[in-house]
């Protein structure tokens, strides 16, 4: 039952920005996992997730400029909670965790 709920809840999220289906396999899985697990635990119900990227057509996978000591690849996603609170940017790693 909870598996169905998790899948159903991810369909209600509005996805914006870079097409998540075009992400490299590890990051596609990471973003999907984070959207129904980590992000929900941090912000509650989610209205939208915008995968941020440069408008030059390049991949959104990059090294963080926010934390120069962290050399792992991440995706930056702006997550808007459904409760109307302000959107926050989450840095999602290839393993589905975030900072």
HELIX and SHEET records of a PDB file:
HELIX    1   1 UNK A    2  UNK A   11  1                                  10    
HELIX    2   2 UNK A   20  UNK A   22  5                                   3    
HELIX    3   3 UNK A   25  UNK A   36  1                                  12    
HELIX    4   4 UNK A   38  UNK A   43  1                                   6    
SHEET    1   A 4 UNK A  14  UNK A  17  0                                        
SHEET    2   A 4 UNK A  46  UNK A  51  1                                        
SHEET    3   A 4 UNK A  73  UNK A  81 -1                                        
SHEET    4   A 4 UNK A  62  UNK A  63 -1                                        
SHEET    1   B 4 UNK A  14  UNK A  17  0                                        
SHEET    2   B 4 UNK A  46  UNK A  51  1                                        
SHEET    3   B 4 UNK A  73  UNK A  81 -1                                        
SHEET    4   B 4 UNK A  88  UNK A  93 -1                                        
END                                                                             
